[in-house]
Amino acid sequence: MNVFSGLDLIDSHVHLDIPPLAGDQPGAISRAEKAGVCQIITIGIDLASSKRNVELAKQFSQVYAAVGIHPHDAKGASNEAYKELLELAGIPNVVAWGEIGLDFVKEYSPRDIQRKVFCQQIQMARRVDLPVIIHDRDAHVETVEILRKEAAGTLRGVMHCFSGDVKLAKKVLDLGFFISVTGVVTFPKAEVVKEVVRYVPLERLLIETDSPFLSPVPYRGKPNEPARVVHVAEEIARIKEVPLEEVARCTSANARDLFRLPVP
């Protein structure tokens, strides 16, 4: 039996529709289950991706979906796409709107369009009463400002793949949001992320793989998959000096609270 099989872990952010995971979805889900991962949330990045992930959530009982338009794809947003996303949002096992936000590193979409589409999607998430999954790269100040203005304490969500410092973490927590940590926390030189983990209470943390990206040590540089979220949990346990089982219990309880997931 796998040493981790008795755990109750939730991978709160994966992309099962992106290669190489797209070519081995049943295998990836099975390996995750054997590693103690009881539930997985697979994330949309545009309309087509959202549709694929909703179908996966229909097919696999332990898989849930989020729908939305990633800032990279903001320039392709349209009223028709929004209409279809709103319809998808009403389907059972769709538990969040995301991932949405701002990305000022790649800038595949112009910043003004990113801001507009981000605000529009926050309003749609509020309309359908779904929490938001936030993508933020080198746009910390504007992301927090928009969330303060548009959400105004009425929206819940998570800052996924957290890349800021403790100062930003405090602002995110003050919004009532959760903070999610990836395999980056296992990297030897990721001291800023490790310090954030020390600062943030377990009751406000989620864990994720962001598969197929950001594989943790000892798989760094290889395609990631949900089974490896246990390594994120292990590193958090080491940093916080608590048992692995406590990290699993708390982060899974947090994910179930935020996304309204059932206890399996």
C-alpha positions as CSV (number, residue, x, y, z in Angstrom):
1,M,0.0,0.0,0.0
2,N,1.2,3.5,-0.8
3,V,2.5,5.2,2.4
4,F,0.3,8.2,1.6
5,S,-2.9,6.3,0.8
6,G,-4.5,7.0,4.2
7,L,-4.3,10.7,3.7
8,D,-7.2,13.0,2.7
9,L,-5.6,15.4,0.3
10,I,-7.3,17.8,-2.2
11,D,-5.4,19.2,-5.2
12,S,-7.2,22.5,-5.5
13,H,-5.7,23.5,-8.9
14,V,-4.8,21.3,-11.9
15,H,-5.2,21.4,-15.7
16,L,-6.3,17.9,-16.6
17,D,-7.0,19.0,-20.2
18,I,-3.5,20.2,-20.9
19,P,-0.9,17.7,-22.3
20,P,0.6,15.5,-21.2
21,L,-2.2,15.0,-18.6
22,A,-4.7,15.2,-21.4
23,G,-3.4,12.0,-22.8
24,D,-3.6,10.1,-19.5
25,Q,-6.5,11.5,-17.5
26,P,-7.7,8.1,-16.0
27,G,-4.2,7.2,-15.1
28,A,-3.4,10.5,-13.5
29,I,-6.6,10.4,-11.5
30,S,-5.9,6.8,-10.4
31,R,-2.4,7.6,-9.3
32,A,-3.6,10.6,-7.4
33,E,-6.2,8.4,-5.5
34,K,-3.4,5.9,-4.6
35,A,-1.4,8.8,-3.2
36,G,-4.2,9.9,-0.9
37,V,-5.7,12.6,-3.2
38,C,-9.4,12.3,-2.7
39,Q,-10.6,15.3,-4.8
40,I,-9.2,17.3,-7.7
41,I,-10.3,20.7,-9.1
42,T,-9.5,21.1,-12.8
43,I,-9.3,24.6,-14.0
44,G,-10.6,26.4,-17.2
45,I,-8.4,29.0,-19.0
46,D,-10.9,29.8,-21.8
47,L,-14.3,28.7,-23.0
48,A,-13.1,25.6,-24.8
49,S,-10.9,24.5,-21.8
50,S,-13.8,25.2,-19.4
51,K,-16.0,22.9,-21.5
52,R,-13.4,20.1,-21.5
53,N,-13.0,20.4,-17.7
54,V,-16.8,20.3,-17.1
55,E,-17.0,17.1,-19.1
56,L,-14.2,15.6,-17.0
57,A,-16.1,16.6,-13.8
58,K,-19.1,14.7,-15.2
59,Q,-17.0,11.7,-16.0
60,F,-15.0,11.3,-12.8
61,S,-16.8,11.5,-9.4
62,Q,-13.7,12.9,-7.6
63,V,-13.1,15.6,-10.1
64,Y,-14.6,19.1,-10.0
65,A,-14.3,22.0,-12.4
66,A,-13.8,25.7,-12.5
67,V,-14.7,27.8,-15.5
68,G,-13.3,31.1,-16.6
69,I,-11.0,33.1,-18.9
70,H,-7.3,33.3,-18.0
71,P,-5.6,36.7,-18.4
72,H,-3.5,35.3,-21.2
73,D,-6.7,34.7,-23.1
74,A,-8.5,37.9,-22.1
75,K,-8.3,39.4,-25.6
76,G,-10.5,36.6,-26.8
77,A,-13.3,37.2,-24.3
78,S,-16.7,38.0,-25.8
79,N,-20.3,38.4,-24.7
80,E,-21.1,35.0,-26.3
81,A,-18.3,33.4,-24.4
82,Y,-19.6,34.9,-21.2
83,K,-23.0,33.6,-21.9
84,E,-21.8,30.1,-22.3
85,L,-19.6,30.3,-19.2
86,L,-22.6,31.4,-17.2
87,E,-24.5,28.4,-18.5
88,L,-21.5,26.1,-17.6
89,A,-21.4,27.6,-14.1
90,G,-24.8,26.2,-13.3
91,I,-23.8,22.6,-14.0
92,P,-23.3,20.3,-11.0
93,N,-19.6,19.8,-9.9
94,V,-18.7,23.3,-11.2
95,V,-17.4,24.8,-8.0
96,A,-15.5,28.0,-8.9
97,W,-14.9,30.7,-11.5
98,G,-11.4,30.8,-12.6
99,E,-8.7,31.1,-13.2
100,I,-9.0,34.8,-13.7
101,G,-6.8,37.8,-12.9
102,L,-3.8,39.7,-14.2
103,D,-0.5,38.6,-15.7
104,F,2.0,41.4,-16.4
105,V,4.9,39.1,-17.1
106,K,3.9,37.6,-20.5
107,E,1.2,40.1,-21.5
108,Y,-0.3,37.9,-24.1
109,S,-3.3,40.2,-23.7
110,P,-3.0,44.0,-23.3
111,R,-3.2,45.2,-19.7
112,D,-6.3,47.3,-20.2
113,I,-8.1,44.3,-21.7
114,Q,-6.9,42.1,-18.8
115,R,-8.3,44.6,-16.3
116,K,-11.6,44.9,-18.0
117,V,-12.1,41.1,-18.4
118,F,-11.0,40.5,-14.8
119,C,-13.6,42.9,-13.5
120,Q,-16.3,41.5,-15.7
121,Q,-15.6,38.0,-14.5
122,I,-15.7,39.0,-10.8
123,Q,-19.2,40.3,-11.4
124,M,-20.3,37.1,-13.1
125,A,-18.9,35.0,-10.3
126,R,-20.9,37.1,-7.8
127,R,-23.9,36.6,-10.0
128,V,-23.7,32.9,-9.9
129,D,-22.4,32.8,-6.3
130,L,-19.1,31.0,-7.0
131,P,-15.8,31.6,-5.4
132,V,-13.0,33.0,-7.6
133,I,-9.6,31.5,-8.4
134,I,-7.1,34.3,-8.9
135,H,-4.0,34.3,-11.1
136,D,-1.6,37.1,-10.3
137,R,1.9,37.5,-11.8
138,D,3.8,40.7,-11.2
139,A,0.4,42.5,-10.8
140,H,0.1,42.4,-7.0
141,V,-1.0,46.0,-6.4
142,E,-3.6,46.1,-9.1
143,T,-5.0,42.6,-8.4
144,V,-5.6,43.5,-4.7
145,E,-7.0,46.9,-5.6
146,I,-9.5,45.4,-8.1
147,L,-10.5,42.7,-5.6
148,R,-11.1,45.3,-3.0
149,K,-13.2,47.5,-5.3
150,E,-15.1,44.8,-7.2
151,A,-15.6,42.2,-4.5
152,A,-16.1,44.6,-1.6
153,G,-16.2,41.8,1.0
154,T,-19.0,39.9,-0.8
155,L,-16.9,37.4,-2.7
156,R,-14.7,34.5,-1.5
157,G,-11.8,33.0,-3.3
158,V,-8.2,31.9,-3.4
159,M,-4.9,33.5,-4.7
160,H,-3.6,30.5,-6.5
161,C,0.1,29.7,-7.0
162,F,1.0,32.5,-4.5
163,S,4.0,34.4,-5.7
164,G,4.1,37.4,-3.4
165,D,5.7,38.1,0.0
166,V,4.3,38.2,3.5
167,K,3.1,41.8,3.0
168,L,1.0,40.7,0.1
169,A,-0.2,37.7,2.0
170,K,-1.5,39.9,4.7
171,K,-3.5,41.9,2.2
172,V,-5.0,38.8,0.7
173,L,-5.9,37.4,4.0
174,D,-7.5,40.7,4.9
175,L,-9.8,40.3,1.9
176,G,-11.0,37.0,3.4
177,F,-9.3,35.0,0.7
178,F,-7.3,31.8,1.0
179,I,-3.7,31.4,-0.2
180,S,-2.7,28.4,-2.3
181,V,0.8,27.0,-2.5
182,T,2.4,24.9,-5.3
183,G,5.5,22.7,-5.6
184,V,7.6,25.9,-5.7
185,V,7.6,25.7,-1.9
186,T,9.8,22.6,-2.2
187,F,12.5,24.5,-4.2
188,P,15.6,25.1,-2.1
189,K,15.9,28.8,-3.0
190,A,12.2,29.6,-2.6
191,E,12.7,31.4,0.7
192,V,10.0,34.0,0.2
193,V,7.3,31.4,-0.4
194,K,8.6,29.4,2.6
195,E,8.3,32.5,4.8
196,V,4.7,33.1,3.5
197,V,3.9,29.5,4.6
198,R,5.4,30.2,8.1
199,Y,3.2,33.3,8.3
200,V,-0.2,32.1,7.0
201,P,-2.3,30.1,9.4
202,L,-3.0,26.5,8.3
203,E,-6.7,27.5,8.4
204,R,-6.1,29.8,5.4
205,L,-3.9,27.6,3.2
206,L,-4.8,25.4,0.2
207,I,-2.4,23.2,-1.7
208,E,-2.1,22.5,-5.4
209,T,0.1,21.1,-8.1
210,D,-0.9,23.4,-11.0
211,S,-0.3,20.3,-13.0
212,P,1.2,19.7,-15.5
213,F,3.4,22.7,-14.4
214,L,5.7,23.3,-11.4
215,S,6.6,19.8,-10.4
216,P,7.9,19.7,-6.8
217,V,11.3,18.3,-5.7
218,P,12.2,15.5,-6.5
219,Y,10.4,15.8,-9.8
220,R,11.4,19.3,-10.7
221,G,11.7,19.9,-14.4
222,K,9.4,17.0,-15.3
223,P,5.6,17.1,-16.1
224,N,3.6,17.4,-12.9
225,E,0.5,15.5,-11.9
226,P,-2.0,15.6,-9.0
227,A,-0.4,12.7,-7.1
228,R,2.5,14.9,-6.3
229,V,0.5,17.4,-4.2
230,V,1.6,15.2,-1.3
231,H,5.1,16.7,-1.6
232,V,3.7,20.2,-1.2
233,A,1.9,19.1,1.9
234,E,5.1,17.4,3.3
235,E,7.1,20.7,2.9
236,I,4.4,22.7,4.6
237,A,4.4,20.2,7.4
238,R,8.2,20.5,7.7
239,I,8.1,24.3,7.6
240,K,5.3,24.6,10.2
241,E,6.7,21.7,12.3
242,V,3.3,19.9,12.4
243,P,2.3,16.3,11.3
244,L,1.6,15.7,7.6
245,E,-1.8,14.5,8.5
246,E,-2.6,17.8,10.1
247,V,-1.7,19.7,6.9
248,A,-3.8,17.3,4.9
249,R,-6.8,17.7,7.3
250,C,-6.7,21.5,7.4
251,T,-6.0,22.2,3.8
252,S,-8.7,19.8,2.7
253,A,-11.2,21.3,5.2
254,N,-10.4,24.7,3.7
255,A,-10.9,23.6,0.2
256,R,-14.2,22.0,1.1
257,D,-15.3,25.1,2.8
258,L,-14.3,27.4,-0.1
259,F,-15.6,25.3,-2.9
260,R,-18.5,23.6,-1.1
261,L,-17.2,20.1,-1.8
262,P,-18.7,17.1,-0.1
263,V,-16.7,14.9,2.2
264,P,-16.1,11.7,0.2
